[in-house]
Amino acid sequence: MAKTKTADGVNGAAEGIETAFKNGTEALKVTFEKAVKNYDSLLGYGKDTVEAYVKSANAAGKGAETLHNEIYAFSKQSIEDSIATAKALLGTKSVHEAFELQSDFARSAFDSYVSELTKLSELFVSTTKEAFEPLQGRVAAWVEVVQTTRAA
């Protein structure tokens, strides 16, 4: 009788260990599958984010190049206008004529400057919008990744 109680105890313990092992294995498998799924989700987010940064950098580079070209063209034109006005001033016959010429030049230079600043600010705003456009959706995508991960 003592042998059967011991055998029953050993069998019960073995069954308990086997059940715990099966449950642990199943839980590990489910957890591992969730982790792999979440890891794939994060990798996809990272890849999309890198692509967005590359698009953003390209847009910013093109915008900077456009701004540079515009500033260069304006500067070149301003210098040419200044030289032409200086030559015209040297050719004037009276102080009144020189004063009129200088006043006209100052007025046109100021108008040109204001016009160029308006153009440059519009270019800057459009460049900024184009550069940030690819990045705007990344915050929403990150929130989605986090919520999906928490729900899983």
C-alpha positions in Angstrom: 0.0 0.0 0.0 2.9 2.4 0.7 4.3 1.6 -2.7 1.1 2.5 -4.5 0.8 5.8 -2.6 4.4 6.6 -3.6 3.8 5.5 -7.2 0.6 7.6 -7.3 2.5 10.6 -5.9 5.3 10.2 -8.4 2.8 9.8 -11.3 0.9 12.9 -10.1 4.1 14.9 -9.8 5.2 13.8 -13.2 1.8 14.8 -14.7 2.0 18.2 -13.0 5.5 18.8 -14.3 4.4 17.7 -17.8 1.4 20.0 -17.7 3.5 22.9 -16.5 6.1 22.2 -19.2 3.4 22.1 -21.9 1.8 25.3 -20.6 5.1 27.1 -20.4 6.1 26.0 -23.9 2.8 27.2 -25.3 3.1 30.5 -23.5 6.7 30.9 -24.7 5.6 30.1 -28.3 2.7 32.7 -28.2 4.9 35.3 -26.6 7.7 34.7 -29.2 5.3 35.0 -32.1 3.9 38.3 -30.7 7.5 39.6 -30.3 8.4 38.7 -33.8 5.3 40.3 -35.1 6.0 43.5 -33.1 9.6 43.5 -34.3 8.5 43.2 -37.9 6.2 46.1 -37.3 9.0 48.2 -35.8 11.3 47.3 -38.7 8.6 48.4 -41.2 8.2 51.7 -39.3 11.9 52.3 -39.2 12.2 51.6 -43.0 9.4 53.9 -43.8 10.8 56.6 -41.5 14.2 56.4 -43.2 12.5 56.7 -46.6 10.6 59.8 -45.3 13.8 61.4 -44.1 15.5 60.8 -47.4 12.6 62.4 -49.3 12.6 65.3 -46.8 16.4 65.8 -47.3 16.0 65.7 -51.0 13.3 68.3 -51.0 15.3 70.5 -48.6 18.4 70.2 -50.8 16.4 71.1 -53.9 14.9 74.0 -52.1 18.2 75.3 -50.8 19.6 75.1 -54.3 16.7 77.1 -55.7 17.1 79.7 -53.0 20.9 79.9 -53.7 20.3 80.3 -57.4 17.7 83.0 -56.8 19.9 84.9 -54.4 22.9 84.7 -56.8 20.8 86.0 -59.7 19.5 88.9 -57.6 22.9 89.8 -56.3 24.4 89.7 -59.8 21.6 91.8 -61.2 22.0 94.3 -58.3 25.7 94.7 -58.9 25.1 95.2 -62.6 22.5 97.8 -61.9 24.8 99.6 -59.4 27.6 99.7 -61.9 25.3 101.0 -64.7 24.0 103.7 -62.4 27.5 104.7 -61.3 28.5 105.0 -64.9 25.4 107.1 -65.6 26.2 109.3 -62.6 29.7 109.9 -63.9 28.2 111.1 -67.2 25.7 113.6 -65.7 26.1 117.3 -66.4 24.5 118.8 -63.4 24.0 118.1 -59.7 20.3 118.1 -60.1 20.5 115.4 -62.8 22.8 113.3 -60.6 20.4 113.7 -57.7 17.4 112.6 -59.9 19.3 109.7 -61.2 20.4 108.6 -57.7 16.9 109.0 -56.4 15.4 106.9 -59.2 18.1 104.2 -58.6 17.4 104.1 -54.9 13.7 103.8 -55.4 14.1 101.0 -58.0 16.7 99.2 -55.9 14.4 99.3 -52.8 11.4 98.1 -54.9 13.6 95.3 -56.3 14.8 94.4 -52.9 11.3 94.2 -51.4 10.1 92.1 -54.4 13.1 89.8 -54.0 12.5 89.4 -50.3 8.8 88.5 -51.0 9.9 86.0 -53.6 12.5 84.4 -51.3 10.1 84.1 -48.4 7.6 82.4 -50.7 10.3 80.0 -51.8 11.4 79.4 -48.2 7.8 78.6 -47.1 7.2 76.2 -50.1 10.6 74.5 -49.5 9.7 74.0 -45.8 6.3 72.6 -46.6 7.9 70.2 -49.2 10.6 69.1 -46.7 8.2 68.4 -43.9 5.5 66.8 -45.9 7.1 63.3 -45.9 7.6 63.5 -42.1 4.1 64.5 -41.2 2.7 61.0 -41.3 5.4 59.5 -39.3 4.1 60.6 -35.9 0.7 59.1 -36.6 2.4 55.9 -37.8 4.4 55.8 -34.6 1.2 56.1 -32.5 -0.3 53.3 -34.5 2.7 51.1 -34.0 2.7 51.7 -30.2 -1.0 51.1 -29.9 -0.8 47.9 -32.0 2.1 46.7 -29.8 0.2 47.5 -26.6 -2.9 45.7 -27.8 -1.0 42.6 -28.8 
